Amino acid sequence: MDKERLLTRRLDEADVSIPGVGTVRVRTLSRAEVLVLRQATDTEHMDGPRALTLERKLLAAAMVDPPLTEAEVGRWQKAAPAGEMGPVMEKVSEMAGLSEASPKEAMQTFRGESGN
């Protein structure tokens, strides 16, 4: 076993097309990033402002090209049509293994908890 290989960042990337805008490149989230996002949110009480904050944090972490800050993601949220960011969020969630379950179930998976 090569310890350096284990400790080297290995995060998959993918392109997502945004009709009328172009193609962005995103990466999956690391376990550490998912756990920090989990701490910052309460998935049982995800109201509008909290959902916006989660989306900003998640996309700021995941955007590779162009790289975006949380403030820039906030500007995008205000400028974009309602469904524009959905495919980008879905791709990041899919790559991070969050899309197969509800947010609460996905977070339990990352914590190693059982739903039973």
C-alpha positions in Angstrom: 0.0 0.0 0.0 1.3 3.4 -1.0 0.5 5.8 1.8 1.0 8.9 -0.4 -1.5 7.6 -2.9 -4.0 7.1 -0.2 -3.5 10.7 1.1 -3.5 12.4 -2.4 -6.6 14.2 -3.4 -8.6 12.2 -5.9 -11.8 14.0 -6.7 -13.7 13.2 -9.9 -14.7 16.1 -12.2 -17.4 16.4 -14.8 -18.8 19.0 -17.3 -22.3 20.3 -17.1 -24.0 22.1 -19.9 -26.0 25.2 -19.1 -28.2 26.0 -22.2 -27.7 29.5 -23.5 -24.7 30.0 -21.2 -22.0 27.4 -21.8 -20.4 24.5 -20.0 -19.1 24.5 -16.4 -16.8 22.0 -14.8 -17.6 20.7 -11.3 -15.9 18.2 -9.0 -17.2 15.9 -6.4 -17.0 16.9 -2.7 -14.5 15.4 -0.3 -15.7 13.7 2.8 -14.5 16.6 4.9 -16.5 19.1 2.8 -19.6 17.0 3.1 -19.2 16.8 6.8 -18.7 20.6 7.1 -21.8 21.2 5.0 -23.7 18.8 7.2 -22.7 20.7 10.3 -23.8 24.0 8.7 -27.3 22.8 7.9 -30.3 21.1 9.6 -31.8 18.9 6.8 -35.0 18.5 8.7 -35.7 22.2 8.7 -34.4 23.4 5.3 -36.2 26.6 4.7 -35.6 29.0 1.8 -32.7 31.0 3.3 -30.9 27.9 4.6 -31.4 26.1 1.3 -29.8 29.1 -0.5 -26.9 29.1 1.9 -26.3 25.4 1.5 -26.4 25.7 -2.3 -23.9 28.6 -2.2 -21.5 26.7 0.0 -21.8 23.5 -2.0 -21.4 25.1 -5.4 -18.5 27.3 -4.2 -16.7 24.2 -3.1 -17.5 22.2 -6.3 -17.0 24.7 -9.1 -13.8 24.1 -11.0 -14.3 26.1 -14.1 -15.1 28.8 -13.5 -14.1 28.8 -9.9 -16.8 30.8 -7.9 -16.8 32.2 -4.4 -19.9 31.9 -2.2 -20.7 35.6 -3.0 -20.4 34.9 -6.7 -22.7 31.8 -6.4 -25.2 34.2 -4.6 -25.0 36.5 -7.6 -25.7 33.6 -9.9 -28.6 32.5 -7.8 -30.1 36.0 -8.3 -29.4 36.2 -12.0 -30.3 32.6 -13.2 -33.7 31.3 -14.2 -35.2 29.0 -11.6 -34.1 25.7 -13.1 -30.7 26.7 -14.4 -28.7 25.6 -11.3 -30.6 22.3 -10.9 -28.5 20.2 -13.3 -25.3 21.5 -11.7 -26.5 20.7 -8.2 -27.7 17.3 -9.4 -24.3 16.4 -10.9 -22.4 17.4 -7.8 -24.8 15.5 -5.6 -24.6 12.5 -7.8 -20.8 12.5 -7.8 -20.7 12.9 -4.0 -23.2 10.0 -3.5 -25.9 12.3 -2.1 -28.5 12.0 -4.9 -29.6 8.4 -4.2 -31.3 9.3 -0.9 -33.0 12.2 0.8 -30.5 14.7 2.2 -31.2 13.3 5.7 -30.5 9.7 4.6 -27.4 10.8 2.7 -26.0 12.5 5.8 -26.7 9.5 7.9 -24.7 7.4 5.3 -21.8 9.8 5.7 -22.0 9.5 9.5 -22.1 5.8 9.3 -25.6 5.7 10.9 -28.3 3.2 10.0 -31.9 4.3 9.2 -33.2 1.2 11.2 
